[in-house]
Amino acid sequence: MNAGVDIFKSSIDYAALGDRLRAYRVGASLQAEEVAERLGVSRAAVYRMEKGEIVKIEMLERLAQLLGTSMASLLGVEVEYYANAWGFFERMHQIERASDRIFAHFEPISLLLTSDGYLDHLRTMLLEATPAQVGGVLKSKEVDEIIRLIIERKHSFEARHPHVLSLIGLRELEHFMQVGLVGRTDLPASVRAERQKAARHEVSRMADLMESEPLNVQIGLVDDSMPSSTYQIFVGAKHKILAVSPFHMGELPNVRNGIATITAAPEAVKVYEGMIARLWSNAYKGKIGASRLRALLARY
């Protein structure tokens, strides 16, 4: 190497670029084979790009157009936009795996803290909530993909034990128990009663968690109006990332309509950190919070 020649170090995080490529592909419901065919490359080349191998600018432009996003979003220099839950959940899973702390408000409760049985009910709710005009095979396939992504996230959480601070709205929980784990409201009374019982089980689980106070989980019960969108801040050794979502995974779930956003912009992260700190300071915690939940359960 010639003396005095600077070694170039790219400012682009190619591994994160590959993660975003995969998330947008999942969100577009495209297999790697389909992307390869449309781009005129091999399937192996697509997988290499998703692993962070250097991509030519021309190829990035073609990928952005194919996946319905922008070069800026692929490069992570602006806001990432996700028009459905499966692409958004794939991206969240990628970020969670590199995060040590998670600050979350996810209605009605964080999916990471739900029971194993919740996902069985969630699959049924998602199928119930999907409009009848959507093809049955495609509908079931999409729901299965969402459940798969959530299972992967839960397994990763249980293996890594990152610290989670979860804010839960007391009013949202009360509505959750009143309606039950349903995808629509025109179900038989006996089914509604069974689903309400399942919702109470999840609230009881939250009370148990608050009472036992595990080292990696903190729960704050907020007796105030909560934001209409859910949000999470992921903190790792080299990042602080904000995810804001309109998607709802409780009663009457929504995974299709709305735009979720992900950004590392310091200003956006800062204002959400301020809101989290304010809500947390007034929240019921530990055994006091558990007592409030048990009193709520007693009313139903």
Secondary structure in CASP SS format (residue, H / E / C, confidence):
PFRMAT SS
TARGET T0000
AUTHOR 0000-0000-0000
METHOD secondary structure of the structure
MODEL  1
M C 1.00
N C 1.00
A C 1.00
G C 1.00
V C 1.00
D C 1.00
I C 1.00
F C 1.00
K C 1.00
S C 1.00
S C 1.00
I C 1.00
D C 1.00
Y H 1.00
A H 1.00
A H 1.00
L H 1.00
G H 1.00
D H 1.00
R H 1.00
L H 1.00
R H 1.00
A H 1.00
Y H 1.00
R H 1.00
V H 1.00
G H 1.00
A C 1.00
S C 1.00
L C 1.00
Q C 1.00
A H 1.00
E H 1.00
E H 1.00
V H 1.00
A H 1.00
E H 1.00
R H 1.00
L H 1.00
G C 1.00
V C 1.00
S C 1.00
R H 1.00
A H 1.00
A H 1.00
V H 1.00
Y H 1.00
R H 1.00
M H 1.00
E H 1.00
K C 1.00
G C 1.00
E C 1.00
I C 1.00
V C 1.00
K C 1.00
I H 1.00
E H 1.00
M H 1.00
L H 1.00
E H 1.00
R H 1.00
L H 1.00
A H 1.00
Q H 1.00
L H 1.00
L H 1.00
G C 1.00
T C 1.00
S C 1.00
M H 1.00
A H 1.00
S H 1.00
L H 1.00
L H 1.00
G C 1.00
V C 1.00
E C 1.00
V C 1.00
E E 1.00
Y E 1.00
Y E 1.00
A C 1.00
N C 1.00
A H 1.00
W H 1.00
G H 1.00
F H 1.00
F H 1.00
E H 1.00
R H 1.00
M H 1.00
H H 1.00
Q H 1.00
I H 1.00
E H 1.00
R C 1.00
A C 1.00
S C 1.00
D C 1.00
R E 1.00
I E 1.00
F E 1.00
A E 1.00
H E 1.00
F C 1.00
E C 1.00
P C 1.00
I C 1.00
S C 1.00
L H 1.00
L H 1.00
L H 1.00
T C 1.00
S C 1.00
D C 1.00
G C 1.00
Y H 1.00
L H 1.00
D H 1.00
H H 1.00
L H 1.00
R H 1.00
T H 1.00
M H 1.00
L H 1.00
L H 1.00
E H 1.00
A H 1.00
T C 1.00
P C 1.00
A C 1.00
Q C 1.00
V C 1.00
G C 1.00
G H 1.00
V H 1.00
L H 1.00
K H 1.00
S H 1.00
K H 1.00
E H 1.00
V H 1.00
D H 1.00
E H 1.00
I H 1.00
I H 1.00
R H 1.00
L H 1.00
I H 1.00
I H 1.00
E H 1.00
R H 1.00
K H 1.00
H H 1.00
S H 1.00
F H 1.00
E H 1.00
A H 1.00
R H 1.00
H C 1.00
P C 1.00
H E 1.00
V E 1.00
L E 1.00
S E 1.00
L E 1.00
I E 1.00
G E 1.00
L H 1.00
R H 1.00
E H 1.00
L H 1.00
E H 1.00
H H 1.00
F H 1.00
M H 1.00
Q H 1.00
V H 1.00
G C 1.00
L C 1.00
V C 1.00
G C 1.00
R C 1.00
T C 1.00
D C 1.00
L C 1.00
P C 1.00
A H 1.00
S H 1.00
V H 1.00
R H 1.00
A H 1.00
E H 1.00
R H 1.00
Q H 1.00
K H 1.00
A H 1.00
A H 1.00
R H 1.00
H H 1.00
E H 1.00
V H 1.00
S H 1.00
R H 1.00
M H 1.00
A H 1.00
D H 1.00
L H 1.00
M H 1.00
E H 1.00
S H 1.00
E C 1.00
P C 1.00
L C 1.00
N C 1.00
V E 1.00
Q E 1.00
I E 1.00
G E 1.00
L E 1.00
V E 1.00
D C 1.00
D C 1.00
S C 1.00
M C 1.00
P C 1.00
S C 1.00
S C 1.00
T E 1.00
Y E 1.00
Q E 1.00
I E 1.00
F E 1.00
V E 1.00
G C 1.00
A C 1.00
K C 1.00
H C 1.00
K E 1.00
I E 1.00
L E 1.00
A E 1.00
V E 1.00
S E 1.00
P C 1.00
F C 1.00
H E 1.00
M C 1.00
G C 1.00
E C 1.00
L C 1.00
P C 1.00
N E 1.00
V C 1.00
R C 1.00
N C 1.00
G C 1.00
I C 1.00
A E 1.00
T E 1.00
I E 1.00
T E 1.00
A C 1.00
A C 1.00
P H 1.00
E H 1.00
A H 1.00
V H 1.00
K H 1.00
V H 1.00
Y H 1.00
E H 1.00
G H 1.00
M H 1.00
I H 1.00
A H 1.00
R H 1.00
L H 1.00
W H 1.00
S H 1.00
N C 1.00
A C 1.00
Y E 1.00
K E 1.00
G H 1.00
K H 1.00
I H 1.00
G H 1.00
A H 1.00
S H 1.00
R H 1.00
L H 1.00
R H 1.00
A H 1.00
L H 1.00
L H 1.00
A H 1.00
R C 1.00
Y C 1.00
END
